[in-house]
Amino acid sequence: MIPIETIAMFIVASAALSLSPGPDNIFVLTQSAMKGRKAGIFVTLGLCTGLMFHTAMVSLGIAAIFQTSELAFNTLKIIGALYLLYLAWQAFRSSAANFETVNDDLLDWKALYLRGIIMNITNPKVAIFFLAFLPQFADPSVGSITLQMILFGCLFIITTLVIFSSVAWSAGFLGEWLKSSEKSQSIINKMAGTVFVGLAIKLAVTSR
């Protein structure tokens, strides 16, 4: 059995990492501000589903491929960068009117959920991060390493879900204010587009 002290330390570390500025929480923030709290929650669920994918990869040892294969790493990061540029294009072309008419009935929850998944699994840095982070807390003397990796991955996902949902809820207040001002709506669309371009460039130039 994994010591409770180790689990507590892992949760604290996971919370600190989830709170630090990064592509995923910035993505949740911008989507929540543009489309409302529930949109941010569905994006968060998608991101956490992506983390399940990375947890499985690490548990099975597949993530090591991205650490050792430059071709695999570069291919995945290019796909991720292109997707971010696509999101930037969508944000730049969105008008104030489009922003204003968004409501719970019109939002495509499946699309938002899928967007979160794609955003997460096309970032090879997440796979490598999991490969480096999770094993630090595993101890062969307390049982199966694979099962420990799965447990730590689940704990990380739960922690991320709580924190990112809080970010989405808080950003929703910004979205409510934006609905009352067309100029503000235009500004947030341009800001979101700029953020996506910046994240795409950062991902494109990142190295293993």
Disulfide bonds with the S-S distance in Angstrom:
none
